[in-house]
Amino acid sequence: MNSVKILIIEDEAIVALDIKRIINNLGHDVVDIVSSFEDAIKSVKKNSPQLIFSDINLGKKKDGIDIIEEIQKEKFIPVVYLTAYSDEETIQRAIKTNPLGYILKPFKKEDIKSTLLLSIYKLKTQTFDNNNSYEKLGFDYFYDLENEILFFKSEPIKLSLKEKKLLTILVEAKGNIVSFKYLEYILWPDAPISDSTLRTLIYRLRTKLNYKIIDTISSIGCKISKSP
């Protein structure tokens, strides 16, 4: 990763242009400057930034954190926040989006420069392979057990609540067979289900993974079969 593509979300034009100048001087590309929720979503789809610098208070209904949360539902893009707010509630909301940095306004050129360099270093070295909270499933699939998020490479894959629970059970079994009866009991504790209901759930989950990752043993159960 040499030149990094960066999106700036900022409603103060002078501040945005100052950040852009600092980023460009460090050899990286600012793909766009936007100031609203709608424009940010459009820009992400069009320009595929690798990093976002976002103000939190945009003077609108949806703030910078709302925008990042919406973006990360489709694709995880790391963010650095810029804000004049340092209250506990704002910080806790920001933390949930796993920001690479949090710069308080008014900031100096050195604040942007050092945070950008550190963020790019993290982007270059951040992999799922050396992160203990991620289970490697094989075929470039990883599962974040703590947050129940499935990734293909660095792209999150949408799962239903039942699919998340099923995958969590199988991953936690560490390659051991989990019986169909046990899965039925855990996933539908309040009422009996037909055989086809569980089969359909397993099928749906397998379609979101490489099919070799989940092995089914006829009339017995299923398991995770890890592969390179």
LINGI-V116300 format. One record per pair of residues at least 6 apart in sequence whose ideal C-beta (glycine too) atoms are under 8 Angstrom apart, sorted by the first residue. I is the first residue (numbers start at 1). J is the second residue. Records with the same first field share a line. If there is no record, write none. Layout:
I = J, J
//
This chain:
1 = 50, 120, 123, 124
2 = 27
3 = 27, 28, 29
4 = 28, 29, 50, 51, 120, 123
5 = 28, 29, 31, 47, 48, 49, 50, 51
6 = 23, 28, 29, 30, 31, 49, 50, 51, 52, 53
7 = 30, 31, 32, 34, 40, 43, 44, 47, 49, 51, 52, 53, 77
8 = 16, 19, 20, 23, 30, 32, 33, 34, 52, 53, 54
9 = 34, 35, 40, 52, 53, 54, 55, 58, 64, 67
10 = 16, 19, 33, 35, 53, 54, 55, 58, 82
11 = 35, 55, 58, 59, 60
12 = 55
15 = 55, 82, 105
16 = 33, 35
17 = 33
18 = 109
19 = 30, 53, 82, 112
20 = 30, 33
22 = 109, 112, 113, 116
23 = 29, 30, 53, 112, 116
24 = 30
26 = 113, 116, 117
28 = 116, 120
31 = 43, 47, 49
32 = 43, 46, 47, 49
34 = 40, 43
35 = 58
36 = 58, 60
37 = 60, 61, 62, 66, 67, 70
40 = 67, 71
41 = 67, 70, 71
43 = 49
44 = 71, 75, 77
49 = 77
50 = 77, 78, 123
51 = 77, 78, 79, 80, 100, 119, 120, 123
52 = 68, 71, 77, 78, 79, 80
53 = 79, 80, 82
54 = 64, 67, 68, 79, 80, 81, 82
55 = 64, 81, 82, 83
56 = 63, 64, 65, 81, 82, 83, 85, 90, 94
57 = 63, 64, 83, 84, 85
58 = 64, 67
64 = 81, 83
65 = 81, 90, 93, 94, 97
68 = 77, 79, 97
69 = 96, 97
71 = 77
72 = 97, 156
74 = 156
75 = 155, 156
76 = 151, 154, 155, 156
78 = 98, 99, 100, 119, 122, 123
79 = 97, 99, 100
80 = 99, 100, 101, 102, 103, 115, 116, 119
81 = 94, 99, 101, 102, 103
82 = 103, 105, 107
83 = 90, 102, 103, 104, 105
84 = 104, 105, 106
86 = 104
91 = 102
94 = 102
100 = 115, 118, 119, 122, 123
101 = 115, 118, 119
103 = 111, 112, 115
128 = 134, 136, 142, 151, 154
129 = 136
133 = 144, 145, 146
134 = 142, 143, 144, 145, 151
135 = 142, 143, 144, 145, 171
136 = 142, 226
137 = 143, 171, 209, 213, 224, 226
138 = 210, 212, 213, 226, 227, 228
139 = 209, 210, 212, 213, 227, 228
140 = 152, 153
141 = 150, 151, 152, 209, 210, 213
142 = 150, 151
143 = 149, 150, 151, 167, 168, 171
144 = 150, 151
145 = 168, 171, 172
148 = 159, 164, 165, 167, 168
149 = 156
150 = 156, 157, 159, 164, 167, 208, 209
151 = 157
157 = 208
159 = 167, 205, 208
160 = 204
162 = 187, 201
163 = 201, 204, 205, 208
165 = 186, 187
166 = 183, 187, 201, 202, 205
167 = 205
169 = 178, 183, 186
170 = 178, 214, 222, 223, 224
171 = 224
173 = 223, 224
174 = 224
175 = 223, 224, 225, 226
176 = 223
177 = 217, 220, 221, 222, 223
178 = 221, 222, 223
179 = 220, 221
180 = 198, 219, 220, 221, 222
182 = 221
183 = 198, 221, 222
184 = 192, 193, 198
187 = 198, 201
188 = 197
202 = 214, 216, 222
205 = 214
206 = 213, 214
210 = 227
212 = 225, 227
213 = 224, 225, 226, 227
214 = 222, 223, 224, 225
215 = 222, 223, 224, 225
216 = 222
217 = 223
//
